[in-house]
Amino acid sequence: MIDTAPPVVIKRPRAPRDVVVDPELLRLLGSHSPLTVVRGPRGFGKTTLVGAWLDTLPADEEVVYLRLTRACNDPAVFWQGLADGLQAAGAVEPVAGADHRTEVVRLLAARTRPLTVVLDDYHHAGRQADAADIDDELVELVRQNDHLFLVVATRTSRVLETTGSLSIDVTVISPRELRLSPASVAALAARTGVTVGEAQAARLAVGFGGWPAAIRDVLVRSRGDGGRLNLALADQYIATMVRDLRHEAVRSFMLRTAVPDEFDAELAGRIAPDERVLAILRNVRSAGLLREEVRDERRVYSYPPLVRQALVRVLTESRPEELREVHATLMDWHLQGGDPVRAIVHAVHAGSWDAVERLMEEHWPRLITQEPWAVVAAAQLIPPEVAATHPRLQVARDEVGPALPAQDETALPVPPWPTGDLQGITAELRAQVAGPGRDGTALALLQWGVAAVMAGDLATGLYAFGRCRERGHERAALAGAVPPATAGLALTHALLGDVEIARAWLADPALTGLRAGADGRSAPEDLAATATRIARALVAVDALDDDLEEAVDAMGERHRRDELWALTVFVRAARAGLSGHSGEVSRWAAHLRAAGHYLPRAGLAETLVRVALVDVLLDGGMAVAARQAAQDLPVSVVSLSTLARLSLADGDYPRAVAHARTGLAHPRLSQRAALDCHLAIASAQHALGERMAARRAFEQAVEAAVGSGQRRPLLGMRYATFLQLAGNDADVLALWPERFRPTSAEALVTTTTRPAEPLSRRERQVLDALARHSGAVGVAQELGLSVNTVKTHLRAVYRKLGVGSREEALVAAVSRGQAAPSPLWAKG
């Protein structure tokens, strides 16, 4: 004879000794709602909670506890088991008829004394439509009899939880409330005799999503393992849970959807294709095994970290082919979503090496600048023999990793600039260094260098160009990469403002014949030659070389409107700022405005062009136009020194100092911008009468100028201020080239009297415009004011400066730091 399990078990549960129950949950159970639902997955402590609550009840309170078994899937068996259990507990009279459902309903409806019925493992009560019928019957029963209270503990969401609240008061204790907090984990660890610190308790709570049984299992096993927490034991509980799942569809769903960090319903359908996938997703979520977040009007799901880790390990060990299949699906998914980094990671795990190389080649500039850590991590997972046959994988594995800075969590992040489309430059590089029999690593290194520079990471660009040059000298097959790599080093140092270092690279034999361009020894569109000529021109302008005009003219015209072309416009505009001719300044300001339309929005080159526009207008004494050009100019490492200069021109000296100091604190500030910042601080503090501070800042500026070879930024300072701060130091005075020194008597006025009363913003604007107009009429037209209003402001300006004429006002303003001269180096 075969014994069969009874449909219900009447014996009350006994709570384990090593258990922690939240008092708030006991209070909720004791609130005597008509219906109380305790819902959570297996191991979430439902039975333990109910047992602890039952232990708190007074002896005279009538409670019937029934634990259902799987036999109750049959509704007839459920009603029979319920009748037998109630009768055995003495809660109802013996059932007379054969229809147990009708008799149970009749007897419970007739109760006149309070009775609490606890149905544990209620998820066994019926299946599908039968389950809904049972729920409806019990809700109606509780609704009709005020003396009847029902408590159910279930793993799944039931109809009585949702529709029951429409007619009766329902208290729901969901997985959210059942989860253990870090404090509860620490208390449980103490009771089990396991040493757990605050951080470990938090990691255990978060890692398991507060899953009580899983956490308790790890703690109990750790107690037998010497009393120290062993998180490696976590996998065993999850693996057992997965094996015990009744439905293969649910098991497969959980294993497959654990592979991605997170997923939505659509991705779940791709990873675990099944016609019931949405129903499975709902059940797993309602069971508390998934975390849910609403993001951009879509629901995103994820497993707790330790749960996900265990599920992936089970899938890896038991179904490796399925794991690779899921990774291949995720690769396609992320490619469609425009995320090549994640696509590459999944391609690596899927073992699709050709796909990895193809993705690396297509997205190399973005990958190497925006996500270098991810690229290195992915490359390290690739077998060495595979990486050796793929140039970019080889570079990512052997070169990129050593170039990355140590990750400092306390440092402020420096987000990279978007690199834009490098297809044109890549084509030029490929024509020069790639081809049959040539090693593709040279092209990958050069692309990396170019992309790093465009992303604003010039230090990494130098590393990439340097490594390419070294390889070119070491291997004959890579010799063609030496000139472009050397040109890259020269141009990058020139962009950094390292004038003397850039000169040294420009003198390198690898660039012989590439500098002139007009002598027929290099093609006009040869990339290395173009970069060399731009570097030479930028160095000449920054150093104020005698032949700067020839160097700028030698750059030639670049037909492709790309970032290199933008640099030629930048250099020519800088030369225009040195000319002192308003017509030349206006012409190149127009060129800069036009150049911005050809470049990727918000890229480094576009921002550099916008900043250059403000700079050249300031150099030309057009402060009003400079302010207009600076509207909506984003604050960045590129713009901070220019914003400091603009504030200085406005007479807002504290803001000028603030911008400059922020720039000096930036890890990627160029030598040119650093010199500008030191000079802005010196000028602002000098105008404020803080002579000692101004002199210290000026000394730092001089040190930067001497060390880097920069001279052009000095011309942004008023010559009178420069003379006062330089004193009689002949070496410092020599930093300002003779041909750029002002000659008028007005420019040499060096009075140090500080104005007794500062000018207002409008008064500074009027005074600034007065330098370009002979009287109030012209100023009024420029500023859009009435002539009488301008005259009123001029009277206030004259009074505050202690002067009586336009000429005296301009001289006094310049000497006292109240106005910007036109151009900056032409007047003191």
QUIZI-V546231 format. One record per backbone hydrogen bond with DSSP energy under -1.0 kcal/mol. CO is the residue of the C=O (numbers start at 0). NH is the residue of the N-H. Records with the same first field share a line. If there is no record, write none. Layout:
CO: NH + NH
This chain:
6: 68
8: 66
16: 18
21: 25
22: 26
23: 27
24: 28
25: 29
27: 30
33: 149
34: 170
35: 151
36: 172
37: 153
40: 43
42: 212
44: 48
45: 49
46: 50
47: 51
48: 52
49: 53
50: 54
52: 55
53: 56
57: 60
61: 115
63: 117
65: 119
66: 8
68: 71
69: 72
70: 73
71: 125
73: 77
74: 78
75: 79
76: 80
77: 81
78: 82
79: 83
80: 84
81: 85
82: 86
83: 87
84: 88
85: 90
86: 89
97: 99
98: 102
99: 103
100: 104
101: 105
102: 106
103: 107
104: 108
105: 109
107: 110
114: 148
115: 63
116: 150
117: 65
118: 152
119: 67
120: 123
121: 124
123: 125
126: 129
127: 131
128: 132
129: 133
130: 134
131: 135
132: 136
133: 137
134: 138
135: 139
136: 140
137: 141
138: 142
139: 143
140: 144
144: 147
146: 114
148: 116
149: 35
150: 118
151: 37
152: 121
153: 39
157: 161
158: 162
162: 165
163: 166 + 167
168: 34
170: 36
172: 38
173: 177
174: 178
180: 184
181: 185
182: 186
183: 187
184: 188
185: 189
186: 190
187: 191
188: 193
196: 200
197: 201
198: 202
199: 203
200: 204
201: 205
202: 206
203: 207
204: 209
206: 305 + 306
207: 210
209: 179
210: 214
211: 215
212: 216
213: 217
214: 218
215: 219
216: 220
217: 221
218: 222
219: 223
221: 226
226: 194
229: 232
230: 233
233: 237
234: 238
235: 239
236: 240
237: 241
238: 242
239: 243
241: 244
246: 250
247: 251
248: 252
249: 253
250: 254
251: 255
252: 256
255: 258
262: 300
263: 267
264: 268
265: 269
266: 270
267: 271
273: 276
275: 279
276: 280
277: 281
278: 282
279: 283
280: 284
281: 285
282: 286
283: 288
284: 287
286: 40
290: 301
292: 299
294: 297
297: 294
299: 292
300: 262
301: 290
303: 307
304: 308
305: 309
306: 310
307: 311
308: 312
309: 313
310: 314
311: 315
312: 316
313: 317
314: 318
318: 322
319: 323
320: 324
321: 325
322: 326
323: 327
324: 328
325: 329
326: 330
327: 331
328: 332
329: 333
330: 334
331: 335
332: 336
333: 338
334: 337
338: 342
339: 343
340: 344
341: 345
342: 346
343: 347
344: 348
345: 349
346: 351
347: 350
350: 352
351: 355
352: 356
353: 357
354: 358
355: 359
356: 360
357: 361
358: 362
362: 366
363: 367
364: 368
365: 369
366: 370
370: 374
371: 375
372: 376
373: 377
374: 378
375: 379
377: 380
378: 381
382: 385 + 386
383: 387
385: 388
386: 389
389: 393
390: 394
391: 395
392: 396
393: 397
394: 398 + 399
399: 403
400: 403
407: 410
421: 425
422: 426
423: 427
424: 428
425: 429
426: 430
428: 432
429: 433
434: 437
438: 441
439: 443
440: 444
441: 445
442: 446
443: 447
444: 448
445: 449
446: 450
447: 451
448: 452
449: 453
450: 454
451: 456
452: 455
454: 416
455: 457
456: 460
457: 461
458: 462
459: 463
460: 464
461: 465
462: 466
463: 467
464: 468
465: 469
466: 470
467: 471
468: 472
469: 473
470: 474
474: 477
475: 478
477: 480
478: 481
480: 484
481: 485
482: 486
483: 487
484: 488
485: 489
486: 490
487: 491
488: 492
489: 493
490: 494
491: 495
492: 497
495: 670
496: 498
497: 501
498: 502
499: 503
500: 504
501: 505
502: 506
504: 507
507: 510
508: 511
510: 513
522: 525
525: 529
526: 530
527: 531
528: 532
529: 533
530: 534
531: 535
532: 536
533: 537
534: 538
535: 539
536: 540
537: 541
538: 542
539: 544
541: 710 + 711
544: 547
546: 550
547: 551
548: 552
549: 553
551: 554
552: 555
559: 561
561: 565
562: 566
563: 567
564: 568
565: 569
566: 570
567: 571
568: 572
569: 573
570: 574
571: 575
572: 576
580: 584
581: 585
582: 586
583: 587
584: 588
585: 589
586: 590
587: 591
588: 592
589: 593
590: 594
591: 595
593: 596
594: 597
599: 602
602: 606
603: 607
604: 608
605: 609
606: 610
607: 611
608: 612
609: 613
610: 614
611: 615
612: 616
613: 617
614: 618
615: 619
616: 621
617: 620
618: 823
620: 622
621: 625
622: 626
623: 627
624: 628
625: 629
627: 630
629: 632
635: 639
638: 642
639: 643
640: 644
641: 645
642: 646
643: 647
644: 648
645: 649
646: 651
647: 650
650: 652
651: 655
652: 656
653: 657
654: 658
655: 659
656: 660
657: 661
658: 662
659: 663
660: 664
662: 665
665: 668
669: 673
670: 674
671: 675
672: 676
673: 677
674: 678
675: 679
676: 680
677: 681
678: 682
679: 683
680: 684
681: 685
682: 686
683: 687
684: 689
685: 688
688: 690
689: 693
690: 694
691: 695
692: 696
693: 697
694: 698
695: 699
696: 700
697: 701
698: 702
699: 703
700: 704
701: 705
702: 706
703: 707
704: 708
707: 499
710: 713
711: 714
712: 715
713: 716
717: 721
718: 722
719: 723
720: 724
721: 725
722: 726
725: 728
728: 732
729: 733
731: 734
732: 735
736: 739
737: 740
745: 748
759: 763
760: 764
761: 765
762: 766
763: 767
764: 768
765: 769
768: 771
774: 778
775: 779
776: 780
777: 781
778: 782
779: 783 + 784
785: 789
786: 790
787: 791
788: 792
789: 793
790: 794
791: 795
792: 796
793: 797
794: 798
795: 799
796: 800
797: 801 + 802
804: 808
805: 809
806: 810
807: 811
808: 812
809: 813
810: 814
811: 815
812: 817
822: 825
